[in-house]
Amino acid sequence: MAAKECDLFIIGAGSGGVRAARLAAQRGARVAVAEMGALGGTCVNRGCIPKKLYSYAAHYAEAFEEAHGFGWPVQAPAFDWERLKANRAREIERLNAVYGTVLSAHGVTLLRGQARLASPHEVDIGGERWRARHILVATGGHPLLPDVPGAEHAVSSDAMFDLPRFPRRLVVVGAGYIACEMASIFRGLGAQVTQLVRGTQLLRGFDDDVARFLAIEMGKKGVELRLRTHVQHIARRDDGLRITLFDGQTLDADTLLYATGRGANTRGLGLQEIGVHLGPRAEVRVDAHYQSNLPSIHALGDVTDRLQLTPVALAEATVLVDRLFGSGMRRMDYEFVPTAVFTHPSVGTVGWTEAEARTRFGALRTYLSEFKPLKHTLSGVDERTLMKLVVDDASDRVVGVHMVGADAGEIVQGFAVALRAGATKAVFDSTVGIHPTSAEEFVTMREPVMA
């Protein structure tokens, strides 16, 4: 049977794959997309969207308590895990349908099943062969589970949104943003949470002040943080799990979550068989134009193991499609990419950490402010906010904005525009704040921290 033909064949209908498909089709390209799972990828189904919905849910118990200080002596109702799961599932199903509509509305052929590369220009899926000028691998990543005795009793983040029973005792292993978010969310929903960290602090790669401050604030919320420890053995018992730590101590839990890393989804795609170079974490190795060592094979998003953020995958898809089917003038700049961690309280950050900036720029000025937000003067909650600016002393340019506090992501998003535009500390100082807000603190800090 003769192969069907298209201009762009995309493996993976996650955020990056769907964006690339839509934009390429809008430029007149014939596009086919292969997907073996739910449309929308990790972000829609097992990541950003359900995580944010559960984060909203987790704030309500505390909000009921905070209401007392504002004249609302309400009693918190009982939490209904099954209702939350059902409502989330309905919303995700709606989003899956939206992605399908986007593809069909632009004339993209959606193929269901496992795709496998047969040659640099050919893909097999379900016994059908497609030939394409360009092939894009946008298959994302998956959580990794460690080689620990009894690891089969643990779960990954993929399972956390649909656990059959709410875990009254949850142990989270990991220090990254997924581990911290899950610890915060389930603590807010009412679980007893213990977080195990092999190293000495949370959020490796984030600013040190942010990491230290977040650990304190999460502790206030009731997350028990244990540093310099790791799991030696996991055993199933009648009443749950018995977790033995390397020092011989034990913990009992209903659920053990491992959030210690992610790997690229490249297995079974036939990449190595046709000569595509993979990296040490099985990621597709690409150049600055998202091209592999084979000119017709491209990759973007989490499968390349660069910045594992949905907006980054979307931006990469836009740049790639412009190069393949447009003017080729678009560029992706990975400097000053903002990100948020939806812990309680949340983290927002853009630019360089203080340690990174010292290496890159040399002399710095740093500005740090810690305060109790106005809301909590009546709420009775002992939560504080941290804000930090990192400034290149030679140019006066602000090169890092970091925050731990309510709505940190919403606040830092706007400051990301300022950093991209090259705003100096003088520009920050001359900007009028909105009062009373937490955000105004970023434009009112005047005295640098003494080195």
Steps between C-alpha positions, in 0.01 A plus 500: 500500500635844404588734783274796571677832474510821702731794552527463878442188706485565874534230762324622813189715545608686811532877526800528269375249245154652470641853473738390224220318317265798509757756392638281221150429368423872505800549272362250252699194604346153493526381860442167674523445877536164674393461862446185703365669813271785595539823306679782677794305636635521852395860562131447439463148632755441776678830560435872491121507474396236756779616731373859496141386552606292801705789629188715495314225685771476763469867595139475612553337839733783599267757345215382723722558803620837374139613456454513878730801529290684243170451676390173342490239781431213259576135564704319238294232322634149445730451203366272224792337314271316258322818399827682435623212283176485304492874437864500392441206265209681338709812439791299357262316269375837378854616431580176316204574273623857445837370381325262263288783364807717444664227292194417292412867443838553338484190283759304698477121471491343847624141518452286807771254602871447552711660228843366411757647266588271212745738330593870520188579297263214583278412796303182564183516708256212535635331188458816296802682359531875467771688312582855604745775407540576869437292811459659843542304822297669775430206728579669832627319808400269780574471874786275604478254789819399681656158528408455866378172651122524511481788249202327339298616801576867431320725253611780268338838451296352215287311753451771761196670350294184490600297805218259588506617863616827647833439679475606861873432535710605202877474463652699215854429383670783314598866521396631159197700406273198448588356842449834673172568321356159582610528863331841529183396317433183697586668827247770416240235421551347843767233469783453747802562276866412546744612231833320469792682338837338429679836490507803727225720353192516281482616140854446380574755229282768655635793697632391839296758691185379324575136583570570867198725543264254330615218728412712804159597363410146397597389848259752648225341289577163654725328245765304690824548309784251554831591337803281427297182489379247249298180478670165540201265478122507451273224629126446463311433825135446579462858620703666224870540425799466731788717371848432635751784471874461453562576870262226612208726590159401368193686377148372446299635209193438289677628189864553410562744214833504319564831325871476438532560128356451155623326187436560131236296318719356226468126558334311218521783248778342293720807535829328568428237238497764227802681646356785706736596781360483852648649815581337835139532620367356171409850384515596132809711445421803285674817389386858545241446225349185663656284230653163586811364333266383221379814317143377456450405867417774750408500869380749758353522848570262785633226272810717446550544878562874485259720697207274586230766490186502286540862382854418391375211286238730348762763419736239354221370276435851371868550418535161332194540277621844396833349397345208310208677335552872552762772490730338754541831679363393840742414778464339842682669786526291817621791713239650732246221468263541797366209698281434801481226760148451634595424855329655802614776494590508132829589335552726201837562341660643188863555412816405682538381855743697713763224474464477121511876461821531702667254267365671189521870588736532795404793721133501597252688711227290658181627659300284740170560673308270734164602643157391617243572226213732591250214470664308780484787748138387554501140374698365794726308262873516568603523133765738375608614154852524359603722209846530352665698222840421352666793323813508284696781666687606187192556281234548771292244309267281705598143412297302754156532658401242760195468722343263751146597587138505390449535123875503439460369145243767413728775632829380352348453153478877462852557624625245246400749229708767675806275516463402134490871419823562693352703785749650744461541873455872432197416285361284781559784747321752278194276456201589715368207701140392541404535864426297700637196319787261556622566146584862579786379718700425184505870411557636852811312614774759533775365726714213370589210724849535641733234359 
